[in-house]
């Protein structure tokens, strides 16, 4: 199978140096392998996505010397695909509706008997408030849905692991088996209010359908990979090779975010920098 990777930014703000490094690294690796670099637009959060930011993504990446096949996939166009995957999981008794708000989850996790709130790769670990004792009967409701992690792991049957060719935040490499996902990940959200699907479900479906062989992304996402590999197994989808790269940080060591406009690619373009300058700045 030919090498295929992807870069999937959200059109919610300007791309910064961290995005430049990730996109350039993925494009370089695909080019070196004679493979394909795909661009996808993660616009499930329509409340924050903007056409102007999507246009700037195209402009910035082209300026960096990156090219990609057309048409570009937008996740907002793929809701039926995600719905079908949710239906499969629902029919297996692995999902349940959840009406908890973020404030509800925060309050439950902060209760004295629960101890201090614990965070996992999906954010604050869900305390199981809405989790039923048995799988819900009937058709799948059009409401927020969570994965029953205990049932999901039992259905998967074997330990969840993945092949890592990069380097995690703690230097881990090679074949990584995650810790106890019930306690350390919890019942992750797979269908979110107003979005149709979560990040975890959407990228798993898209990677499989686009035949992505190598996922190249930042170290901050390595803990989420165990969720993605579990979903691949539950949905009978292939598991790509993962390569988690170092993060680009500011002078204080903090990871860059979209609010760091001073390090936006467009800012450097306006200052007269070249794409070669950007490569040097990120260590390529």
TABEL-V868510 format. One record per residue. N is the residue number from 1. RES is the residue in one letter. PHI is phi as a letter, one per 30 degrees, with the letter a starting at -180 (NA if undefined). PSI is psi in radians with two decimals (999 if undefined). BURIAL is # if it has 24 or more other C-alpha atoms within 12 Angstrom, else .. Layout:
# TABEL-V868510
n->{N/N}
res->{RES/RES}
phi->{PHI/PHI}
psi->{PSI/PSI}
burial->{BURIAL/BURIAL}
This chain:
# TABEL-V868510
n->{1/2/3/4/5/6/7/8/9/10/11/12/13/14/15/16/17/18/19/20/21/22/23/24/25/26/27/28/29/30/31/32/33/34/35/36/37/38/39/40/41/42/43/44/45/46/47/48/49/50/51/52/53/54/55/56/57/58/59/60/61/62/63/64/65/66/67/68/69/70/71/72/73/74/75/76/77/78/79/80/81/82/83/84/85/86/87/88/89/90/91/92/93/94/95/96/97/98/99/100/101/102/103/104/105/106/107/108/109/110/111/112/113/114/115/116/117/118/119/120/121/122/123/124/125/126/127/128/129/130/131/132/133/134/135/136/137/138/139/140/141/142/143/144/145/146/147/148/149/150/151/152/153/154/155/156/157/158/159/160/161/162/163/164/165/166/167/168/169/170/171/172/173/174/175/176/177/178/179/180/181/182/183/184/185/186/187/188/189/190/191/192/193/194/195/196/197/198/199/200/201/202/203/204/205/206/207/208/209/210/211/212/213/214/215/216/217/218/219/220/221/222/223/224/225/226/227/228/229/230/231/232/233/234/235/236/237/238/239/240/241/242/243/244/245/246/247/248/249/250/251/252/253/254/255/256/257/258/259/260/261/262/263/264/265/266/267/268/269/270/271/272/273/274/275/276/277/278/279/280/281/282/283/284}
res->{X/X/X/X/X/X/X/X/X/X/X/X/X/X/X/X/X/X/X/X/X/X/X/X/X/X/X/X/X/X/X/X/X/X/X/X/X/X/X/X/X/X/X/X/X/X/X/X/X/X/X/X/X/X/X/X/X/X/X/X/X/X/X/X/X/X/X/X/X/X/X/X/X/X/X/X/X/X/X/X/X/X/X/X/X/X/X/X/X/X/X/X/X/X/X/X/X/X/X/X/X/X/X/X/X/X/X/X/X/X/X/X/X/X/X/X/X/X/X/X/X/X/X/X/X/X/X/X/X/X/X/X/X/X/X/X/X/X/X/X/X/X/X/X/X/X/X/X/X/X/X/X/X/X/X/X/X/X/X/X/X/X/X/X/X/X/X/X/X/X/X/X/X/X/X/X/X/X/X/X/X/X/X/X/X/X/X/X/X/X/X/X/X/X/X/X/X/X/X/X/X/X/X/X/X/X/X/X/X/X/X/X/X/X/X/X/X/X/X/X/X/X/X/X/X/X/X/X/X/X/X/X/X/X/X/X/X/X/X/X/X/X/X/X/X/X/X/X/X/X/X/X/X/X/X/X/X/X/X/X/X/X/X/X/X/X/X/X/X/X/X/X/X/X/X/X/X/X/X/X/X/X/X/X}
phi->{NA/d/d/b/b/a/b/b/d/c/d/c/l/d/d/c/d/d/d/e/d/d/d/d/d/d/d/d/d/d/d/d/c/i/c/b/c/c/c/b/c/d/c/d/d/d/d/c/d/b/d/d/d/d/d/d/e/d/d/d/d/d/d/d/j/c/b/a/d/c/d/d/d/c/d/d/d/c/e/e/d/d/d/d/d/d/d/d/d/d/d/d/i/c/b/b/d/b/c/d/d/d/d/d/d/d/d/d/d/c/e/e/d/c/i/d/e/c/c/b/d/c/j/d/d/d/d/i/e/c/d/d/d/b/e/d/d/i/d/d/d/c/b/e/b/c/d/d/d/d/d/d/d/d/d/d/i/b/e/d/a/a/c/c/c/c/a/d/e/c/i/d/b/i/c/c/c/d/d/d/d/d/d/c/b/i/d/d/d/c/b/c/e/i/b/i/a/c/e/e/d/d/d/d/d/d/d/d/d/d/h/d/c/b/c/c/a/d/d/d/c/d/d/d/d/d/d/d/d/d/d/e/d/d/c/h/c/d/c/d/d/c/b/c/c/d/c/d/b/d/d/c/j/d/d/d/b/d/d/d/d/d/c/d/e/d/d/d/d/d/d/j/d/c/d/d/d/d/e/d/d/c/i/c}
psi->{2.38/2.57/2.24/2.26/-3.12/2.78/2.18/1.31/2.78/2.35/1.05/0.16/3.12/2.56/2.45/-2.99/-0.57/-0.73/-0.73/-0.79/-0.81/-0.78/-0.77/-0.74/-0.80/-0.74/-0.72/-0.75/-0.69/-0.75/-0.77/-0.56/0.03/0.51/-2.68/2.38/2.10/2.48/2.25/2.62/2.02/1.49/0.55/-0.61/1.48/-0.33/-0.38/-0.31/2.49/2.43/-0.64/-0.65/-0.63/-0.76/-0.70/-0.57/-0.84/-0.78/-0.79/-0.79/-0.70/-0.68/-0.58/-0.15/0.31/2.42/2.81/2.74/2.66/2.69/2.76/2.35/2.36/2.30/-0.49/-0.31/-0.07/0.38/-0.66/-0.61/-0.77/-0.65/-0.70/-0.68/-0.71/-0.70/-0.73/-0.78/-0.64/-0.77/-0.43/0.02/0.48/-0.05/2.76/2.63/2.58/2.18/0.09/2.40/2.98/-0.62/-0.68/-0.80/-0.73/-0.73/-0.75/-0.71/-0.40/-0.03/2.53/-0.69/-0.28/-0.24/-2.89/2.59/2.48/2.38/2.48/-2.92/-0.23/0.30/-2.57/2.22/2.21/2.28/0.01/0.40/-0.77/-0.01/2.14/2.82/-0.53/2.73/2.41/2.43/3.00/-3.06/2.75/2.23/2.75/1.14/2.97/2.43/2.51/2.67/2.21/1.73/-0.68/-0.80/-0.64/-0.76/-0.66/-0.68/-0.58/-0.61/-0.64/2.82/2.45/2.19/2.89/2.81/2.18/2.12/-0.07/-2.32/2.16/3.05/-0.50/0.31/0.10/2.45/3.03/-2.49/1.99/2.15/2.18/2.86/-2.99/1.91/-0.37/-0.83/-0.62/-0.17/-0.85/-3.02/1.66/2.63/2.26/-0.35/2.04/2.68/2.25/0.06/-0.28/-0.71/2.83/2.93/-0.79/-0.84/-0.75/-0.77/-0.54/-0.80/-0.77/-0.75/-0.71/-0.81/-0.52/0.04/0.82/2.20/-0.46/2.15/2.05/2.03/3.08/2.77/-0.43/-0.24/0.04/-0.59/-0.39/-0.27/-0.58/-0.59/-0.77/-0.71/-0.65/-0.79/-0.67/-0.74/-0.74/-0.53/0.14/0.80/2.66/2.65/2.08/3.01/2.44/2.48/1.80/2.11/2.93/2.80/2.58/2.22/2.84/-3.04/-0.33/-0.02/0.07/2.43/2.43/2.57/2.95/-0.33/-0.14/1.18/-0.48/-0.38/0.29/2.52/-0.72/-0.59/-0.78/-0.63/-0.80/-0.49/-0.06/0.11/2.76/2.94/-0.55/-0.64/-0.75/-0.75/-0.76/-0.66/-0.58/0.06/0.44/999}
burial->{././#/#/#/#/#/#/#/#/#/#/#/#/#/#/#/#/#/#/#/#/#/#/#/#/#/#/#/#/././././#/#/#/#/#/#/#/#/#/#/#/./././#/./././#/#/./#/#/#/./#/#/./#/#/./#/#/#/./././#/#/#/#/#/./#/#/././#/#/./#/#/#/./#/#/./#/#/#/#/#/#/#/#/#/././././#/#/./#/#/././././././././#/./#/#/#/./#/#/#/#/#/#/#/#/./././#/#/./././#/././#/#/#/#/#/#/#/#/#/#/#/././#/./././#/#/#/#/#/#/#/#/#/./././././././#/./#/././#/#/./#/#/#/#/#/#/#/#/#/#/./#/#/#/#/#/#/#/#/#/#/#/#/#/#/./#/#/#/#/#/#/#/#/#/#/#/#/#/#/#/#/#/#/#/#/#/#/#/#/#/#/./#/#/#/#/#/#/#/#/#/#/#/#/./././././././#/././././././#/#/#/#/./#/#/./././././#/././#/#/././#/./.}
